[in-house]
Amino acid sequence: MNAQITSRISFKDKSFLQRALLGNATFSGFSGLVMVLAAGALSQLLGLENSLFLVIVGGILLLYMPILVWLSNQSPVPAHFAWEVIVLDVVWVLGSLILIFTELVPLTSSGKWAIALTADIVFMIAVLQYLGLRRQQSDIES
């Protein structure tokens, strides 16, 4: 029980940027786990012939998660690392748009919706991280 209280207090003491990074870590880890464990079913939903791509992307997300957790524990968060995370999120969203609006990969309608929903969440996280970074920079300048 003491560990839970400590965890809550430390989360409460985190900056907006640190919380946004933890949100990114949580979503990345959850997405990666789902991709790896349910690659076959997801491949069918998306319309992919092979599930290997999902396993690879899921594995990368699982490796990315602890980096985001580490970064969220830095105080202040180094701005250049925060920018790199934001740029990676924007690249994810742009890649998603390419997949949705081109025939590069023949996706099902459900697959396009799933990718769009994921891209929306990633974009929202990128915006929150950007706002947190701006707030952190403002606090440092004050």
JOQUI-V531662 format. One record per helix or strand of 3 or more residues. SS is the DSSP state (helix for helix, strand for strand). FROM is the first residue (numbers start at 1). TO is the last residue. If there is no record, write none. Layout:
BEGIN
ss=SS from=FROM to=TO
ss=SS from=FROM to=TO
END
This chain:
BEGIN
ss=helix from=2 to=12
ss=helix from=16 to=37
ss=helix from=39 to=46
ss=helix from=52 to=72
ss=helix from=79 to=101
ss=helix from=109 to=141
END
